[in-house]
Amino acid sequence: MAVSAPDLKAFLLATPFFGGLPDSSLDLLISMLVERRFDAGATVVAESEPGRSMFIVKSGRLAVSKRANAGSVIPISVLEPGDFFGEMALIEMQNRSATVVAESPTVLYELTAQKLYACYKADIHAYVIVLQNINRELCRRLRRADDRFAGHRVSEDNR
């Protein structure tokens, strides 16, 4: 289903992914999003599967996990409205690095690699801003992982 909610623009501008985009660029990207709905318990993406899209969380709650070498499941993080995931597979064109499961009924907006490339061709400025936003979020996640690895308490504000 194509995206066309009147409050969608305000929601997206408040997310880290779309921050700083001018109106015309935001409209272009909104036209490229596809709404996806998942029931509680549904696997949205599975670790090691091919991935060519990313997702922005509109509503719901999702659990991110990885399999350990011994086969156990290790919780990584929780995703809530405004968060995004799948960008690593989109950027590096590698398989999914983790499994994401909906913990509650969830609405996501999907952006495919093909659509992101179309953004690059149509609006290079928007493309650069989106990549900068993705990079900022990846840096935040790396800092949180560093803190966890070093045994520091990570506050909810730095989630």
Legacy VTK file of the C-alpha trace (Angstrom):
# vtk DataFile Version 3.0
C-alpha trace
ASCII
DATASET POLYDATA
POINTS 159 float
0.000 0.000 0.000
1.350 3.440 -0.910
1.847 5.997 1.842
-0.472 9.023 1.977
-1.419 9.972 5.564
-1.734 13.726 6.197
0.314 13.614 9.401
3.011 11.444 7.827
5.200 14.406 6.854
5.349 15.752 10.421
6.090 12.270 11.792
8.894 11.647 9.296
10.523 15.044 9.846
10.729 14.185 13.560
12.663 10.963 12.841
16.475 10.872 12.601
16.270 9.462 9.073
14.443 12.410 7.492
15.778 15.285 9.611
16.967 18.353 7.706
15.258 17.548 4.414
13.563 20.384 2.515
9.850 19.958 1.752
10.282 18.997 -1.905
12.875 16.350 -1.040
10.695 14.956 1.728
7.764 14.729 -0.698
9.955 12.805 -3.150
11.042 10.325 -0.475
7.499 9.905 0.865
6.381 8.956 -2.648
8.993 6.167 -2.582
7.881 4.602 0.715
5.622 1.572 0.939
3.632 0.844 4.084
4.070 -2.651 5.558
2.014 -4.088 8.425
3.051 -6.950 10.696
1.208 -8.840 13.431
2.783 -9.449 16.828
5.257 -12.324 16.558
5.929 -11.831 12.840
9.540 -11.905 11.651
10.169 -8.768 9.601
13.726 -9.675 8.563
15.857 -12.693 9.413
19.593 -12.753 10.055
21.622 -13.896 7.023
18.798 -13.484 4.508
19.351 -11.180 1.524
18.175 -7.641 2.144
17.658 -4.795 -0.279
15.511 -2.446 1.777
15.296 -0.587 5.060
12.375 0.265 7.301
11.171 3.228 9.378
8.991 2.318 12.377
5.664 4.197 12.330
4.031 2.256 15.188
4.610 -0.833 17.259
7.601 -2.332 18.999
10.204 -4.663 17.515
12.953 -6.822 19.024
16.355 -7.059 17.332
18.447 -10.164 18.008
21.428 -12.159 16.736
22.319 -15.826 16.933
25.422 -16.676 18.924
27.885 -19.274 17.652
26.415 -21.717 20.183
22.963 -21.177 18.657
21.402 -19.138 21.443
19.550 -15.916 20.640
21.114 -12.705 21.957
18.854 -9.647 22.311
20.460 -6.585 20.723
17.929 -3.780 20.998
14.301 -2.711 20.855
12.905 -0.501 18.101
10.006 1.915 18.557
8.273 4.626 16.492
10.778 6.892 14.740
13.568 4.297 14.720
14.851 2.750 11.510
16.602 -0.484 10.618
17.872 -2.418 7.630
20.129 0.412 6.482
23.257 -1.748 6.723
21.959 -4.222 4.133
20.847 -1.307 1.981
24.201 0.471 2.032
26.661 -2.413 1.939
24.477 -4.800 -0.115
25.193 -7.670 2.296
22.813 -10.101 3.956
20.823 -9.049 7.027
23.002 -8.744 10.138
20.218 -9.466 12.648
16.665 -10.734 13.034
13.856 -8.267 13.702
10.566 -9.530 15.143
7.415 -7.492 15.809
6.553 -7.635 19.525
3.218 -5.901 18.903
1.167 -5.044 15.801
3.543 -2.889 13.786
3.397 -0.448 10.885
6.622 0.161 8.961
7.569 2.242 5.946
9.894 0.429 3.555
12.479 2.114 1.331
14.185 -0.155 -1.189
17.713 0.199 -2.539
16.181 0.765 -5.982
14.105 3.687 -4.667
17.096 5.144 -2.812
19.040 5.020 -6.080
16.116 6.801 -7.783
16.410 9.485 -5.077
20.114 9.799 -5.897
19.289 10.317 -9.581
16.432 12.777 -8.923
17.690 14.791 -5.933
21.373 14.370 -5.035
21.036 16.896 -2.181
18.313 14.794 -0.492
20.366 11.656 -1.052
23.390 13.186 0.696
21.266 14.325 3.658
19.730 10.856 3.993
23.171 9.222 3.946
24.436 11.725 6.530
21.438 10.925 8.733
22.069 7.188 8.387
25.746 7.680 9.207
24.909 9.727 12.316
22.613 6.975 13.555
25.201 4.288 12.831
27.747 6.299 14.844
25.289 6.561 17.758
24.749 2.803 17.658
28.479 2.151 17.547
29.018 4.390 20.584
26.286 2.518 22.486
27.855 -0.815 21.517
31.263 0.469 22.629
29.783 1.505 25.983
28.106 -1.883 26.426
31.308 -3.664 25.512
33.255 -1.562 27.999
30.671 -2.302 30.703
29.295 1.210 31.022
25.645 1.767 31.783
23.844 3.141 28.724
21.116 5.612 29.657
17.697 5.468 28.019
18.414 8.904 26.494
21.274 7.383 24.505
19.202 4.461 23.265
LINES 1 160
159 0 1 2 3 4 5 6 7 8 9 10 11 12 13 14 15 16 17 18 19 20 21 22 23 24 25 26 27 28 29 30 31 32 33 34 35 36 37 38 39 40 41 42 43 44 45 46 47 48 49 50 51 52 53 54 55 56 57 58 59 60 61 62 63 64 65 66 67 68 69 70 71 72 73 74 75 76 77 78 79 80 81 82 83 84 85 86 87 88 89 90 91 92 93 94 95 96 97 98 99 100 101 102 103 104 105 106 107 108 109 110 111 112 113 114 115 116 117 118 119 120 121 122 123 124 125 126 127 128 129 130 131 132 133 134 135 136 137 138 139 140 141 142 143 144 145 146 147 148 149 150 151 152 153 154 155 156 157 158
